[in-house]
C-alpha cells in the first residue's frame, strides 16, 4: 500500500509542477509580448508598456495563487478563460494567423494547465483514499478468537 501512496505522490507532484510551469511560461510570454508590442510597434512610452505588461503578470499570479490551493477551481477558470478567448476571437473576426498564435500561445497552454491541475487534484484524492484505507486497517479493532 505504501507503494501506491508513493506513486500517487510522484504523479501528483509532476502534474502540479507542469501545470504551474505552463502558467508561468504563458504569463512570461504574454508579459513580454504586450510590452514589446506597445513599446516597439505602437511607440508608447516605456512606463505605459510596462503597465500593459502588468496585467498578464497579475493574471499569472492570480492563477498560481488559486491553483496552489484550489486546483479544481483553477482548472475551471482556465477552461472558462480558454472559452473566453475563443469568443473574443469570434467576435473580433481574427484572421488565421492570429487564431494560430492564440491557439499555440494562449488556448493550448491554458487548457493543458487546466488538465494538469485537474489530474493533480485527482491524484491527491486517490492518495487521501489510500492513506485512509491504510489508517483504517491499522486502527481496526482486533477481536479475541473464540475458544
PyMOL commands that set and color helices and strands:
alter all, ss='L'
color gray80, all
select helices_A, chain A and resi 2-42+46-69+71-92+96-138
alter helices_A, ss='H'
color red, helices_A
deselect
rebuild
show_as cartoon
